[in-house]
């Protein structure tokens, strides 16, 4: 055992940042506009009004650098925030690396992940707008349970379309949403036109996030304004809400009297990566630093490393606005290996844009390496990470090994987005030798590109 | 929504108490001696040496009021400690009560419960004694996973006998132990004489904590000294390690400028109740306060409310020393309603003694009330509690209702011993209306009393 087992950096509630950070005004080049799915013209706030309350739409397009966190949201945040930053000394020892490894731990929230950072904010702005019901989708279930909890806090009914394979493989995330009072459907359903059309093509289909989004969007869009829609990643306002993670971490790294050379996060829709990275990207731009940013994604869903940067729909049916992003094609259906997160066909436009600008790199990792990383982390640090977070840990280990080889004493920071207490079936499969590595075939991506909408 | 949603009281790492509190020297009457199962004479440290390292045996019989927490244990504690104390303002609002409700939250540990407080300490003292392997048992799995994690930290192999019904109903607690590197068996097994004899009587038996203890004790006792045994509750040294919970809470209640009128905890073996209560019992005795202490237990396993106070074995087969405690008889097999915790036939001798002295009251609650309490807590406070903790919440709600009726502004404090992320199947059963209330029949208890050992 090392002399010092680990170190935790905590902030007092009063030190919790009072504003979210909006990276838009600091981008070296502007974001490509979001286009209307019908007219293919840039959308304005009014086009989004059927889906979102105006408070969130204004954040989506805001050019203000800082947006104050409303007091009720701050108060709920303090249930689990500021979250701890750890120096992973036992992991460093296990990896025999000269690197200093830090992790920000978001699994301390009641649902065990970073998702409530935006769910609570979204529920608040909906409540302010008098909204009584929200429809949403969920993949692995972290987002759905966060939105269900936030709905319970603000007295808003929540209806969740949960990707069918997750609904089957992760029944306890479903139970969690129901415990908070939400209604949960296995998507595709017969409840929506989108669901029925997808079932008509493939009655036994296990669903995808794209499909579930189509269903949830349809429910809101066809409600005549009584139901709004909520999304757990991808959009600018969602990434904005997650920046509290990076803002806290900046203060905590200062406590540690250290600063990261590399910032790592797993990336599915991109909000976890963005939440930690954006404040550090601001510092890099403002202070002329050389900090590296690395997004870790599965080889089974390699939107940043293998996808194209192009306009695409956010959903399968083509109901959402068109966003310029890294995409595997909106028809993408992930292989049903295990019902993990990080299985979205696209990537947040802001994260895609930063990747395109060369400010953010990406790596993809195979799932056996992902789970091996999770097991070694658990035995060193105690926390059993969510499979999503294990992607980040796999990349951390690669860099720690590089440091070992070169003798470099680099400072590595990553976002441990959540715990794996709902994912033990996947750990079981790994420990039983049942997980197979899989890389999404290049031919399939080429084929999917043919379906990209013309703009 | 109330104006103030909740308040969290946190301690800095440097404020974490440096000693555990041993209540033995403060007891108004001494504890009844522990007896040797063969001779029925009081046991001495040497009698316990085959099972435990001397560091823990000395704590078991210590009359020192404070025992310093060793530095490596302190360092590991700081991974999740000091744990937060919350004022449950949203719950108060939901219950419409004038009572002020506080809860200490132990679910922030990597395994999600209070059990690592003692697992880490036990692993440390075993490592100091050069022990390479520990055998133990687990019921609901919180203890087994804590011991597995602590073993991983200190390089000690861990073998766990898990009650068969839990092994079947809670496979993910089993996976968690395996993720930490432990070996897990469904008890009763064919690996031990105890297991074989129990299987011979009932080949389809689903096991009990008493049986699993017999197996784990046998493995250690017959190892010729190479394997030690560890227990997750009941014993004096285990309760001692949990007092860090109450010591922290005393400091946090002072921060809140408040003091509890009632202290509530759920009780199975008694360590969770003791951990929070003992430091407050010390204050009551020293300062002449009137603080009430209330243990909450299931009607399905009512050792304090229905059991007798008598000498009994800690296990089914009769291998352990005899302890004077509240017991339902060592043959007790809990009804297989759901594989929750709080299913032990006995109760910690110290908790039993305090109950006998009138310092600690007990109430039993039916399981539908237990889960109803958990659901209402989740929707108010966000955290989905472990079913064990829901017993405490049920009693809190009863007292909060009393306050509502009488207008009394009582201060109620309880121990939220863990989260329920591994217990969603039980929540499912509750939400689906499948949980049935059950009170352990009085005739069965009377019958069990006939098997109590003569002393």
Boltz contact constraints between the chains, C-beta under 6 A:
constraints:
  - contact:
      token1: [A, 5]
      token2: [B, 75]
      max_distance: 6.0
  - contact:
      token1: [A, 5]
      token2: [B, 76]
      max_distance: 6.0
  - contact:
      token1: [A, 8]
      token2: [B, 78]
      max_distance: 6.0
  - contact:
      token1: [A, 75]
      token2: [B, 5]
      max_distance: 6.0
  - contact:
      token1: [A, 76]
      token2: [B, 5]
      max_distance: 6.0
  - contact:
      token1: [A, 78]
      token2: [B, 8]
      max_distance: 6.0
  - contact:
      token1: [A, 79]
      token2: [B, 382]
      max_distance: 6.0
  - contact:
      token1: [A, 110]
      token2: [B, 382]
      max_distance: 6.0
  - contact:
      token1: [A, 110]
      token2: [B, 383]
      max_distance: 6.0
  - contact:
      token1: [A, 149]
      token2: [B, 382]
      max_distance: 6.0
  - contact:
      token1: [A, 152]
      token2: [B, 379]
      max_distance: 6.0
  - contact:
      token1: [A, 172]
      token2: [B, 424]
      max_distance: 6.0
  - contact:
      token1: [A, 175]
      token2: [B, 424]
      max_distance: 6.0
  - contact:
      token1: [A, 175]
      token2: [B, 427]
      max_distance: 6.0
  - contact:
      token1: [A, 175]
      token2: [B, 428]
      max_distance: 6.0
  - contact:
      token1: [A, 178]
      token2: [B, 431]
      max_distance: 6.0
  - contact:
      token1: [A, 179]
      token2: [B, 375]
      max_distance: 6.0
  - contact:
      token1: [A, 179]
      token2: [B, 378]
      max_distance: 6.0
  - contact:
      token1: [A, 179]
      token2: [B, 384]
      max_distance: 6.0
  - contact:
      token1: [A, 179]
      token2: [B, 427]
      max_distance: 6.0
  - contact:
      token1: [A, 181]
      token2: [B, 379]
      max_distance: 6.0
  - contact:
      token1: [A, 375]
      token2: [B, 179]
      max_distance: 6.0
  - contact:
      token1: [A, 378]
      token2: [B, 179]
      max_distance: 6.0
  - contact:
      token1: [A, 379]
      token2: [B, 152]
      max_distance: 6.0
  - contact:
      token1: [A, 382]
      token2: [B, 79]
      max_distance: 6.0
  - contact:
      token1: [A, 382]
      token2: [B, 110]
      max_distance: 6.0
  - contact:
      token1: [A, 382]
      token2: [B, 149]
      max_distance: 6.0
  - contact:
      token1: [A, 383]
      token2: [B, 110]
      max_distance: 6.0
  - contact:
      token1: [A, 384]
      token2: [B, 179]
      max_distance: 6.0
  - contact:
      token1: [A, 421]
      token2: [B, 421]
      max_distance: 6.0
  - contact:
      token1: [A, 424]
      token2: [B, 172]
      max_distance: 6.0
  - contact:
      token1: [A, 424]
      token2: [B, 175]
      max_distance: 6.0
  - contact:
      token1: [A, 424]
      token2: [B, 176]
      max_distance: 6.0
  - contact:
      token1: [A, 427]
      token2: [B, 175]
      max_distance: 6.0
  - contact:
      token1: [A, 427]
      token2: [B, 179]
      max_distance: 6.0
  - contact:
      token1: [A, 428]
      token2: [B, 175]
      max_distance: 6.0
  - contact:
      token1: [A, 431]
      token2: [B, 178]
      max_distance: 6.0
